[in-house]
Amino acid sequence: MKKEQVVNCQFSVWYPIFKKHTIKSLILPLPQNVIDYLLDDGTLVWSDDETTTTVTAPEFPEFTSKVLEAINALGGRVFPKLNWSAPRDANWIALNSSLQCNSLSDIFLLFKSSDFITHDLTQPFLQCSDQDSPDPAINYELVLRKWSELIPGGEFRCFVKENKLIAISQRDYTQYYQHILKQEPQICQAIQEFFSQHIQYNFLDEDFVFDVYRDSQGRVWLIDLNPFGEVTDSLLFSWDELTSGEEIAQGQVSPHTCPAFRYTTSEVTVQPSPCLSYRIPRDFVDLSTGEDAYKLIDFLKLVCSPASTPFYERKKTACRYTPHFMRRPHF
């Protein structure tokens, strides 16, 4: 994987090429002061408790206005991402456990809690083979995509080598979806036709990975494009298989004309989501949102006990609990 391939997979590069076949989106340049804020672990996202003295988050009035205008233009609900990544590892911190955003503060909360976003901002070329060459200049951008209710069982990741579709994997491989087993030939054929009619030879590279969504009507939509390399999750395949140049074994019984197509075949093979490793303990979430009153009461008793007095005297703070903000975790 070369640095040029990573650059070519930026949203603003591929979106104009495939605009007709993907979800409506708007792209806003990301100001440097916003980038600095996203990378600053010591800055709070927000505080709406007037009785508590906290650090005030910086304000970006002009950028905030542009973001709000874009959100409204997209129907009031958006899916945010940067040049390459979405904060999929941070949905645990949102009150609705979703990446759906209605405001800039929603976006900031997800972005500042996401290792994926930090990787985009600090190490986008980390796994490239041409490390000796200078890093290309990157103009960072906030991508706002119109919110769409996508069923995870309809998402698939497709691997292209030398402009040939060589493999398809179920995107949400941690779950079993019965309809994939029943509709395997139709799904494979629909994706192949979409690739040959709209994607093949139209992208800037001949090796790449693209994600698609097949809706209830059988129509296929382009969701994302990614570099062909280990920075991209190979899901039910291994990168050794995908790069060996040899024919890839079929995961299930499929026509020989179909690329290798793998999916979870039964509930026995269901696995935990890989994003779970980015989450904090459930008790912390309950405390931060106030969902479990008994845990909150126990916590208040603990921090207000006599044994805790010296600590609070040293810090010169009152015994109180502020559930409105959680800093970005480090694991």
C-alpha positions in Angstrom: 0.0 0.0 0.0 1.5 3.3 -1.1 0.8 6.8 0.3 -0.8 7.8 -3.0 -3.4 5.0 -2.6 -4.3 6.4 0.9 -4.6 9.9 -0.6 -6.9 8.6 -3.4 -9.3 7.1 -0.8 -10.1 10.4 0.8 -13.8 11.1 0.7 -13.4 14.3 -1.3 -11.5 12.5 -4.0 -13.9 9.6 -4.7 -17.2 11.2 -3.9 -17.4 13.4 -7.0 -16.7 10.3 -9.2 -19.4 8.1 -7.6 -21.9 10.8 -6.4 -24.8 9.3 -8.2 -24.4 5.9 -6.5 -23.9 6.9 -2.9 -25.6 8.8 -0.1 -25.9 12.6 -0.4 -23.1 14.3 1.5 -21.5 17.7 2.1 -17.8 18.4 2.7 -16.5 21.3 4.9 -12.9 22.3 5.3 -11.7 21.7 8.8 -10.0 24.8 10.3 -6.7 24.3 12.1 -8.1 25.6 15.4 -10.7 22.9 15.2 -8.1 20.2 14.5 -6.1 21.5 17.5 -9.2 21.2 19.7 -9.9 17.7 18.5 -6.4 16.6 19.4 -6.4 18.4 22.8 -7.2 15.8 25.5 -7.4 18.5 28.2 -10.2 20.5 26.7 -13.8 19.7 27.7 -16.4 19.0 25.0 -19.1 21.0 26.8 -20.7 21.7 30.2 -24.3 22.7 30.6 -24.4 22.7 34.5 -24.5 26.3 35.6 -23.8 25.3 39.2 -20.5 23.7 38.4 -17.3 25.5 37.5 -15.6 23.7 34.6 -13.2 24.5 31.8 -15.1 26.2 29.0 -14.8 24.7 25.6 -13.5 27.0 22.8 -16.0 28.4 20.4 -15.9 28.4 16.7 -18.8 30.6 15.6 -18.1 30.7 11.9 -17.5 27.0 11.6 -20.5 26.2 13.8 -22.7 28.2 11.6 -21.5 26.4 8.5 -21.9 23.0 10.1 -25.5 23.8 11.3 -26.4 25.0 7.8 -25.0 21.8 6.3 -26.9 19.6 8.8 -30.2 21.4 8.0 -29.6 21.0 4.3 -29.2 17.3 4.9 -32.5 16.9 6.8 -31.4 17.7 10.3 -29.6 14.4 11.0 -26.2 13.4 9.7 -23.5 10.8 9.9 -20.1 12.5 10.4 -16.6 11.4 9.4 -13.2 12.8 8.4 -11.2 12.3 5.2 -11.1 8.5 5.7 -12.7 7.4 9.0 -15.9 7.6 10.9 -15.9 7.5 14.8 -17.4 4.0 14.8 -15.3 3.1 17.9 -17.0 5.9 19.9 -20.7 5.3 19.6 -20.7 4.1 23.2 -20.2 7.6 24.5 -23.3 9.0 22.7 -26.5 9.1 24.7 -28.3 7.2 22.0 -25.4 4.8 21.3 -25.5 6.0 17.7 -23.4 8.0 15.2 -26.4 10.1 14.4 -25.6 13.8 15.0 -27.9 16.8 15.1 -25.3 19.5 16.2 -21.6 20.3 16.2 -21.4 19.3 19.9 -22.6 15.8 19.0 -19.9 15.6 16.4 -17.2 16.9 18.7 -18.2 14.4 21.4 -17.7 11.5 19.0 -14.6 12.8 17.4 -12.8 13.5 20.6 -13.6 10.0 21.9 -12.5 8.2 18.8 -9.1 6.5 18.2 -10.0 6.2 14.5 -10.4 9.9 14.2 -7.1 10.5 16.0 -5.4 8.1 13.6 -6.7 10.1 10.6 -5.3 13.3 12.1 -1.9 12.1 13.2 -0.9 8.9 11.4 -2.8 8.4 8.1 0.3 6.9 6.4 1.5 4.7 9.2 1.3 1.4 7.4 2.4 2.5 4.0 5.3 0.7 2.3 6.9 3.9 1.0 7.9 5.4 4.3 11.0 6.9 2.9 9.0 9.3 0.7 7.6 12.6 2.1 4.1 12.5 3.4 1.6 14.2 1.0 0.0 17.4 2.2 -3.5 16.7 3.6 -6.3 19.2 3.7 -8.5 17.9 6.5 -12.3 18.0 6.0 -15.5 17.3 7.9 -17.8 15.1 5.9 -21.5 15.2 6.8 -23.6 12.4 5.2 -27.4 12.4 5.2 -28.5 10.1 7.9 -29.9 6.8 6.6 -31.2 3.9 8.6 -29.0 1.1 7.2 -29.6 -2.4 8.4 -26.1 -3.9 9.2 -27.1 -7.2 7.5 -27.2 -5.3 4.2 -23.6 -4.1 4.3 -20.7 -5.9 2.5 -17.0 -5.2 2.0 -15.6 -5.9 -1.4 -11.9 -6.4 -2.3 -10.5 -5.4 -5.7 -7.1 -6.4 -7.0 -5.9 -5.3 -10.4 -9.4 -4.0 -11.1 -10.9 -7.5 -10.5 -13.4 -8.1 -7.7 -11.8 -11.0 -5.9 -13.6 -11.2 -2.6 -16.8 -10.1 -0.7 -17.3 -10.3 3.1 -20.2 -9.7 5.3 -19.5 -6.3 6.9 -21.1 -7.0 10.3 -19.6 -10.5 10.6 -20.2 -10.7 14.3 -23.8 -11.4 13.7 -25.8 -14.1 11.8 -28.3 -12.8 9.3 -30.5 -15.6 7.8 -31.4 -13.6 4.7 -27.8 -13.6 3.5 -27.7 -17.4 3.5 -31.0 -17.6 1.6 -30.1 -14.9 -0.9 -26.4 -15.5 -1.4 -26.6 -15.9 -5.3 -28.7 -12.8 -5.6 -26.5 -10.7 -3.3 -23.3 -11.8 -5.1 -24.8 -11.1 -8.5 -26.1 -7.7 -7.5 -22.7 -6.6 -6.1 -20.9 -8.0 -9.2 -23.2 -6.1 -11.6 -22.8 -2.9 -9.5 -19.0 -3.2 -9.6 -18.8 -3.9 -13.3 -21.3 -1.1 -14.3 -20.2 1.7 -12.0 -17.0 1.1 -10.1 -14.6 -1.0 -12.3 -12.0 1.1 -14.1 -13.5 4.3 -12.8 -11.5 4.7 -9.6 -7.9 6.1 -9.5 -6.3 2.9 -8.4 -6.6 -0.7 -9.5 -6.2 -2.1 -6.0 -8.8 -0.9 -3.5 -11.6 -1.9 -1.1 -15.1 -0.6 -1.3 -18.2 -1.0 1.0 -21.7 -1.3 -0.3 -25.2 -1.5 1.0 -27.9 -3.7 -0.6 -31.4 -2.3 0.3 -34.6 -4.2 0.6 -35.4 -3.5 -3.1 -32.1 -5.2 -4.2 -30.5 -1.9 -5.2 -26.8 -1.5 -4.3 -25.3 1.7 -3.0 -21.7 2.7 -2.5 -20.9 3.5 1.1 -17.1 4.0 1.3 -13.7 3.3 -0.4 -10.6 2.2 1.5 -7.0 1.4 0.7 -6.1 -2.1 -0.3 -3.8 -2.9 2.7 -3.7 -3.8 6.3 -4.9 -0.4 7.5 -8.3 -1.7 6.2 -10.1 -4.5 8.2 -10.1 -7.7 6.0 -13.1 -9.0 8.1 -13.7 -12.7 7.2 -10.5 -12.9 5.0 -6.9 -12.5 5.9 -4.5 -10.1 4.1 -2.2 -13.0 3.3 -5.1 -14.6 1.3 -6.0 -11.3 -0.4 -2.4 -10.5 -1.5 -1.1 -13.9 -2.3 -2.2 -13.8 -5.9 -3.6 -17.3 -5.6 -7.3 -18.2 -5.9 -9.2 -17.6 -2.7 -11.1 -20.5 -1.2 -14.9 -19.9 -1.1 -16.3 -19.5 2.4 -19.6 -21.1 1.2 -20.8 -23.1 -1.8 -21.0 -20.4 -4.6 -20.9 -20.4 -8.4 -17.3 -20.3 -9.7 -18.2 -17.1 -11.5 -18.7 -15.3 -8.2 -15.8 -13.9 -6.1 -15.1 -15.6 -2.9 -18.1 -14.7 -0.7 -17.9 -15.2 3.1 -20.5 -14.6 5.7 -21.5 -15.8 9.2 -23.4 -19.1 8.6 -25.0 -19.7 11.9 -25.6 -18.3 15.4 -22.9 -20.7 16.7 -20.2 -18.5 15.0 -21.5 -15.2 16.3 -18.6 -13.1 17.8 -18.4 -10.0 20.0 -18.0 -6.7 18.1 -14.3 -5.6 17.6 -15.4 -2.1 18.7 -16.2 -3.4 22.2 -12.5 -3.1 23.1 -12.8 0.7 22.8 -15.5 1.0 25.3 -15.4 1.7 29.0 -17.1 -0.4 31.7 -20.9 -0.3 31.7 -20.9 1.1 35.3 -19.1 4.2 34.1 -21.6 4.8 31.4 -24.5 4.4 33.8 -22.9 6.9 36.1 -22.3 9.4 33.4 -25.8 9.3 32.0 -27.6 8.9 35.3 -29.4 5.8 34.0 -28.8 3.8 37.2 -29.9 5.8 40.2 -28.6 3.2 42.7 -25.1 3.2 41.2 -25.2 7.0 41.4 -26.2 6.9 45.1 -23.5 4.4 45.9 -20.9 6.5 44.2 -22.0 9.7 46.0 -21.8 7.8 49.4 -18.3 6.6 48.5 -16.9 10.0 47.5 -18.6 11.8 50.4 -17.4 9.4 53.1 -15.1 10.7 55.9 -12.2 8.7 54.4 -12.4 10.8 51.3 -12.3 14.2 53.1 -8.6 14.8 52.9 -8.7 14.2 49.1 -11.4 16.8 48.6 -9.7 19.3 51.0 -6.5 19.0 49.0 -8.4 19.6 45.7 -10.5 22.4 47.3 -13.7 21.1 45.8 -17.1 20.3 47.1 -18.5 16.8 47.2 -20.5 16.7 44.0 -20.9 14.6 40.9 -21.1 16.1 37.4 -22.4 13.6 34.9 -22.5 15.9 31.9 -19.1 15.2 30.6 -16.6 12.4 30.1 -13.1 12.9 28.9 -11.7 10.8 26.1 -10.5 7.5 27.6 -7.0 6.1 27.2 -6.5 2.4 27.0 
